[in-house]
Amino acid sequence: MLTKEDIAELRRQERWSRLLNRPIYVLMVAVGRLWMGYRFKNLGEFRKDIWAKLDGHKGPLIWAANHLTLIDSFLIVWAVVPYSRIGESNRIPWSTPEYRNYYHLGGWLRQRLIRRLMYLCRCIPFLREGEDEASVRWRETVFEKCVQILKDGGSIFVYPEAGRSRSGWLEPRRPKDFLGRMALEVPEAKFLCVYLRGEGQLYTTVYPAQGETFRMTADLIPAVPPGETNARAVSQRLFDRLGELQRDWFEGSRLPRNCGGNDVVDLKSPLNQENFDAESCDFDPEWLGRHLTKKETAYLQAQPVEKRFATFWKFFAAKEAAYKALAQSGTMTPAGAFTTLEADLFRRKVVHRPTGAQVEIAFTHEDADKVHCVAVLRGGYIGDDQTPGDVACRVDEVPAGAAAGDFARERCLQFIAESSDDISSPNVLAFSDAGGVPFILRGGKPCDWGVSLSHSGRFAAYSFMIG
């Protein structure tokens, strides 16, 4: 697909970049360090370890990393490449930023300055969306350019998730095939896997906070093992390694890794029917406006009248479950601010509107009597129709005369003990909470298990993250 002119332009861009890479590197690091106040933890040790591996591989390199902010590429190159190595042109990666995100920023002058800078930083604009012939050709041309660079012995920086993770979590069980395709074109390449995150990075943002300190984990692995010909298998192996690096990163973090929630609604409870007119199948408009956004209300009104009551409570349960998952991560939503969260029942996501953070949801134990929803922000896979998720949950009827909250706690501890060969009895477990967020103590030590409790009418529900 590439023409001689395309290849000549790539080599011209590489020459300009090589000529000016030292002053650009100094400028970008100065901005990051002096203006933004960014720092890296154990940077010297990290570079020493990764370059010991890189020096043993002189061939093409595919950089693959998690993606949380718009400047991750810069931060990762800064973390990996010291000034003394900036002259090794084949090690400096090319990247493929989304055209719509970066090439139309600001006014006429700013746009041109940004485009010139990105040209010198070895950027090849990429168009992720669009299925028309021009868009598809654009993507295939960029892919061919990346392959050409690798065949010339160079380096390519690619985000395996194909975009920023809106939950702040890289999910290994959602591999994308394009990285496997690229590696199969250049089987002698290796993957440089990097997981970088700010110590206080709760979710996806445009930029990391000023003064942020970053920690990194990394590894160099073969891109294509001998005999491998399946693109999905290659990508899956890469995603698995990035998932392991993510787990290693969270092992050294103060941030909780497992952030999940759940909520149950008793559809037959008189309390839950107070604002609903059974004859018209409509809710009180004022009450509805306090709980649903305009988008959610439009979805509700489009449902058959006999499904509207249950659909509203699905929205409610989804928001409550997501609220709990967000609270476990440190993202608090004011009590009663239901429209701060927006649920998409079709896509099975809840968006925290002030930050854009997305929580995945799934409905379980659903019938004519109840609605139950589990939510995952990070820490594991929510599951789908083919693959079970990483959330263990149950819904029980509360015995007559029992306090629903106490019953839910007791049953949850029993459930956790039954689910683990390593826990001999629920008696070694206890509940505690921090700022209203529950967690489990085991032998007096807090456990990062993403535990969640809920009760409504006749039912109590509880969940925890298996991971």
C-alpha positions in Angstrom: 0.0 0.0 0.0 2.9 2.4 0.7 4.3 4.4 -2.3 7.9 5.4 -2.8 6.8 8.9 -1.7 5.4 7.6 1.6 8.6 5.8 2.4 10.7 8.8 1.4 8.6 11.0 3.7 9.0 8.7 6.6 12.8 8.8 6.2 12.7 12.6 5.8 10.7 12.9 9.1 13.2 10.5 10.8 16.1 12.7 9.7 14.6 15.9 11.0 13.7 14.2 14.3 17.2 12.8 14.7 18.7 16.2 14.1 16.6 18.0 16.7 15.8 15.2 19.2 18.2 16.4 21.9 16.9 20.0 22.2 13.3 18.7 22.0 14.0 16.1 24.7 15.5 18.8 27.0 12.6 21.1 26.4 9.9 18.5 27.1 11.6 17.2 30.2 12.1 20.8 31.5 8.4 21.5 31.0 7.4 18.3 32.8 9.8 18.7 35.7 9.9 22.5 36.2 6.4 23.6 35.2 4.3 20.5 35.9 6.5 19.3 38.8 6.5 15.6 37.7 8.8 13.1 39.3 9.5 9.4 38.9 10.1 7.0 41.7 13.3 4.8 41.5 14.0 6.2 38.0 17.7 5.2 37.9 17.0 1.6 39.0 14.2 1.3 36.6 16.3 2.5 33.6 19.2 0.3 34.6 17.0 -2.8 34.6 15.2 -2.1 31.4 18.3 -1.1 29.4 20.1 -4.3 30.5 17.4 -6.1 28.6 17.3 -3.7 25.7 21.0 -3.8 25.1 20.6 -7.6 24.5 18.2 -7.0 21.6 19.3 -4.9 18.6 16.3 -5.6 16.5 12.9 -3.8 16.0 10.9 -2.9 19.1 7.2 -2.5 19.7 6.5 -0.4 22.8 3.2 -1.3 24.4 1.8 0.5 27.5 -1.4 1.3 29.4 -3.1 4.6 28.6 -4.6 7.0 31.1 -3.7 10.5 29.9 -3.1 12.4 26.7 0.7 12.7 27.5 1.4 9.1 28.4 3.7 8.6 25.4 5.9 11.5 26.5 6.0 10.3 30.2 6.9 6.8 29.2 9.7 7.9 26.8 11.0 10.2 29.5 10.9 7.3 32.0 12.6 4.8 29.8 15.1 6.9 27.8 17.9 8.8 29.6 19.6 11.8 27.8 22.7 9.7 27.2 20.6 7.3 25.0 18.6 9.9 23.1 21.1 9.7 20.2 20.2 6.0 19.5 17.6 6.9 16.8 16.3 3.3 16.3 15.4 3.1 20.0 13.3 6.3 19.9 9.7 5.2 19.2 7.3 6.5 16.6 3.7 6.9 17.8 0.2 7.0 16.3 -1.8 9.7 18.2 -5.5 10.0 17.3 -5.9 12.8 14.7 -9.0 14.3 16.2 -7.5 14.6 19.7 -4.2 16.3 18.9 -4.3 18.0 15.5 -7.0 20.5 16.0 -6.0 22.0 19.4 -6.3 25.7 19.8 -6.3 28.4 17.2 -4.4 28.8 13.9 -1.0 29.4 15.4 -1.2 26.9 18.2 -2.4 24.2 15.8 0.6 24.6 13.6 3.1 24.7 16.5 1.6 21.5 17.9 1.7 19.8 14.5 5.3 20.8 14.0 6.2 19.5 17.4 4.4 16.2 16.8 6.1 15.8 13.5 9.5 16.2 15.2 8.4 13.8 17.9 7.9 11.1 15.2 4.1 11.1 15.3 2.0 9.5 12.5 -1.6 10.7 12.9 -4.1 7.9 13.2 -7.9 7.9 12.7 -9.6 5.4 14.9 -13.2 6.0 13.9 -15.1 5.8 10.6 -15.9 2.8 8.4 -15.9 4.7 5.1 -13.3 3.8 2.5 -11.1 6.8 3.2 -11.0 6.1 7.0 -10.2 2.4 6.5 -7.5 3.3 4.0 -6.0 5.8 6.4 -5.8 3.2 9.1 -4.3 0.6 6.8 -1.7 3.1 5.5 -0.7 4.0 9.1 -0.4 0.2 9.8 1.8 -0.3 6.8 4.0 2.7 7.8 4.5 1.2 11.3 5.4 -2.2 9.7 7.9 -0.4 7.4 9.6 1.3 10.4 9.9 -2.0 12.2 11.4 -3.7 9.2 13.9 -0.9 9.0 14.9 -1.8 12.6 13.1 1.0 14.3 10.6 1.3 17.2 6.9 1.8 17.3 4.8 3.0 20.3 1.3 1.5 20.4 -1.4 1.5 23.0 -2.9 -2.0 23.0 -6.2 -0.8 24.3 -6.6 1.5 21.3 -7.5 4.4 23.5 -7.5 5.7 27.0 -9.0 3.4 29.6 -12.1 5.2 30.9 -12.1 3.1 34.1 -8.4 3.4 34.7 -8.0 -0.3 34.4 -6.3 -2.4 31.7 -8.4 -5.5 31.2 -6.3 -8.4 29.9 -9.3 -10.3 28.7 -10.1 -7.8 26.0 -7.1 -8.1 23.6 -7.1 -6.2 20.3 -5.8 -8.1 17.2 -3.9 -5.2 15.5 -0.8 -5.6 17.7 -0.7 -9.3 16.9 -1.0 -8.5 13.2 1.8 -6.0 13.4 4.1 -8.4 15.3 3.5 -11.2 12.8 4.6 -9.0 10.0 8.0 -8.5 11.8 8.4 -11.7 13.9 12.0 -10.7 15.0 10.6 -7.8 17.0 10.2 -7.7 20.7 7.5 -6.1 22.9 8.7 -3.5 25.4 5.8 -3.8 27.9 5.4 -0.8 30.3 2.9 0.0 33.0 3.2 3.6 34.2 0.8 5.4 36.5 0.8 8.3 38.8 0.6 7.4 42.5 -2.6 9.4 42.8 -4.1 8.6 39.4 -7.6 7.4 40.2 -9.0 7.3 36.7 -8.5 8.7 33.2 -7.7 12.4 32.9 -6.4 14.7 30.2 -3.2 15.3 32.1 -1.8 13.9 35.4 -2.1 16.3 38.3 0.7 18.8 38.9 3.3 17.5 41.2 2.4 13.9 40.4 5.0 11.1 41.2 5.0 8.2 38.8 5.9 4.5 39.3 6.7 2.1 36.5 7.0 -1.6 35.9 8.3 -3.0 32.6 9.5 -6.1 30.8 10.9 -7.1 27.4 9.3 -10.1 25.9 9.4 -11.8 22.5 6.7 -10.6 20.2 6.1 -13.9 18.3 7.2 -17.2 19.8 8.4 -19.8 17.3 5.6 -21.3 15.3 2.9 -18.7 16.3 0.7 -17.6 13.5 -2.5 -16.4 15.2 -2.8 -12.6 15.8 -5.2 -12.9 18.7 -2.9 -15.4 20.5 0.0 -12.9 20.1 -2.1 -10.0 21.4 -3.4 -12.1 24.3 0.1 -12.9 25.5 1.0 -9.3 25.4 -2.2 -8.3 27.3 -1.5 -11.0 29.9 2.0 -9.6 30.5 0.7 -6.1 30.8 -2.0 -7.4 33.2 0.8 -8.9 35.4 2.7 -5.6 35.4 -0.4 -3.8 36.4 -0.9 -6.2 39.3 2.8 -5.7 40.3 2.2 -1.9 40.2 -0.8 -2.1 42.5 1.1 -4.3 44.9 3.3 -1.3 45.7 0.5 1.2 45.8 -1.7 2.8 48.4 -4.6 2.8 46.0 -7.0 -0.1 46.3 -6.8 -2.4 43.3 -10.3 -4.0 43.6 -13.1 -1.5 43.4 -16.6 -3.1 43.0 -20.1 -2.6 44.2 -23.6 -4.1 44.2 -27.2 -3.1 44.8 -30.4 -5.0 45.1 -34.0 -3.7 44.8 -37.1 -5.5 46.0 -39.6 -4.8 43.2 -42.6 -5.8 45.4 -41.6 -3.5 48.3 -44.4 -0.9 49.0 -41.7 1.7 49.6 -40.4 1.3 46.1 -43.8 1.8 44.6 -44.7 5.0 46.3 -43.9 7.3 43.4 -45.3 5.0 40.6 -48.8 5.1 39.2 -49.7 1.5 38.4 -52.6 2.5 36.1 -50.6 4.9 33.9 -47.3 3.1 34.4 -45.7 6.5 35.0 -43.5 7.8 37.8 -44.0 11.2 39.5 -42.2 13.6 37.1 -40.5 15.7 39.8 -39.3 12.6 41.6 -38.1 11.0 38.3 -36.2 14.2 37.4 -34.2 13.9 40.7 -33.1 10.4 39.8 -32.6 10.1 36.1 -30.8 12.3 33.5 -32.6 13.4 30.3 -30.9 10.6 28.4 -32.0 8.0 30.9 -35.5 9.4 31.0 -35.8 9.2 27.2 -34.7 5.5 27.3 -37.2 4.8 30.1 -40.1 6.4 28.2 -39.2 4.3 25.1 -39.7 1.1 26.9 -43.0 -0.8 26.8 -45.3 0.4 29.6 -45.2 -3.0 31.3 -41.4 -2.8 31.6 -41.0 0.8 32.8 -41.2 0.0 36.5 -38.4 -2.6 36.5 -36.4 -0.5 34.0 -36.3 2.5 36.4 -35.1 0.3 39.2 -32.4 -1.2 37.0 -31.2 2.4 36.5 -31.3 2.9 40.3 -29.5 -0.3 41.1 -26.8 0.4 38.5 -26.1 3.8 39.9 -26.0 2.6 43.4 -23.6 -0.2 42.6 -21.4 2.2 40.5 -21.5 4.7 43.4 -20.0 2.1 45.7 -17.3 1.0 43.2 -16.3 4.6 42.7 -16.3 5.3 46.5 -13.9 2.4 47.0 -11.4 4.1 44.6 -11.7 7.4 46.4 -14.1 9.1 44.0 -17.0 10.2 46.1 -20.4 11.2 44.8 -22.6 13.5 47.0 -25.5 11.7 48.7 -28.6 12.0 46.6 -26.8 13.3 43.5 -28.2 10.6 41.3 -27.9 12.6 38.0 -24.1 12.9 38.6 -24.1 9.3 37.4 -25.5 8.3 34.1 -26.2 4.6 33.3 -26.3 3.1 29.8 -28.2 -0.2 30.2 -27.5 -1.2 26.6 -23.7 -0.7 26.8 -23.7 -1.9 30.5 -21.8 1.1 31.8 -22.2 3.9 34.3 -20.4 7.2 33.7 -19.4 9.5 36.5 -20.2 12.7 34.7 -17.8 15.1 36.5 -14.7 13.0 35.7 -15.8 10.8 32.8 -14.8 7.7 34.7 -16.7 4.6 33.5 -17.9 1.7 35.7 -18.9 -1.6 34.1 -22.1 -3.2 35.3 -23.9 -6.5 35.0 -27.3 -7.7 36.2 -27.6 -11.0 38.1 -30.3 -12.8 40.0 -32.9 -10.8 38.1 -36.6 -11.9 38.1 -40.1 -10.5 38.7 -39.4 -10.0 42.4 -36.0 -8.2 42.4 -33.2 -6.5 40.5 -29.6 -7.0 41.4 -26.6 -5.2 39.8 -22.9 -5.6 40.3 -20.4 -3.0 39.2 -16.6 -3.0 38.6 -14.4 0.0 38.2 -11.1 -1.9 38.4 -9.6 -5.0 39.8 -11.1 -7.6 37.5 -13.4 -8.5 34.6 -17.1 -7.9 34.9 -17.9 -11.0 32.8 -20.1 -11.6 29.8 -22.4 -14.2 28.2 -19.4 -16.4 27.4 -16.9 -15.8 30.2 -17.6 -15.6 34.0 -16.4 -12.4 35.7 -14.3 -11.8 38.8 -17.2 -10.7 41.0 -18.7 -13.3 43.3 -22.2 -12.4 44.5 -25.3 -13.7 46.2 -28.8 -12.6 46.9 -30.7 -14.0 49.9 -34.1 -13.5 51.5 -33.8 -11.9 54.9 -35.3 -14.2 57.6 -38.4 -12.8 59.4 -37.3 -10.7 62.4 -33.7 -10.4 61.3 -31.9 -7.1 60.8 -31.2 -6.9 57.1 -27.8 -5.2 57.5 -26.5 -7.6 60.1 -27.8 -10.5 58.1 -26.0 -9.3 55.0 -22.7 -8.9 56.9 -22.9 -12.3 58.4 -23.8 -14.1 55.2 -21.1 -12.2 53.3 -18.3 -13.4 55.7 -19.6 -16.9 55.4 -19.6 -16.6 51.6 -16.0 -15.4 51.5 -14.8 -18.2 53.8 -16.7 -20.8 51.7 -15.1 -19.4 48.5 -11.5 -19.8 49.7 -9.5 -22.9 50.7 -7.1 -20.6 52.5 -9.8 -19.3 55.0 -10.7 -21.9 57.5 -13.7 -20.1 59.1 -15.6 -16.8 58.8 -14.6 -16.2 62.4 -11.2 -14.9 61.3 -13.0 -12.2 59.3 -14.7 -9.0 60.3 -16.2 -5.9 58.8 -14.9 -2.4 59.2 -15.3 0.8 57.2 -13.5 4.0 56.3 -15.6 7.0 55.5 -18.7 4.8 55.0 -16.9 2.4 52.6 -16.9 -1.2 54.0 -13.9 -3.5 53.9 -12.9 -6.8 55.4 -10.4 -7.4 58.2 -8.6 -10.7 58.3 -6.6 -11.3 61.4 -7.0 -7.5 62.1 -5.4 -6.6 58.7 -7.5 -4.8 56.0 -8.1 -6.9 52.8 -8.4 -5.3 49.3 -11.4 -7.4 48.2 -13.8 -4.8 46.9 -16.6 -6.0 49.2 -20.1 -4.6 48.9 -23.4 -4.9 50.8 -26.9 -4.1 49.9 -30.5 -4.8 51.2 -34.0 -3.8 50.1 -37.3 -5.1 51.4 -37.1 -8.9 51.6 -33.6 -9.2 50.1 -30.0 -8.8 51.1 -27.1 -9.0 48.7 -23.4 -9.1 49.0 -20.4 -9.3 46.6 -16.6 -9.3 46.5 -13.9 -9.4 44.0 -12.4 -12.8 43.4 -9.0 -11.5 42.5 
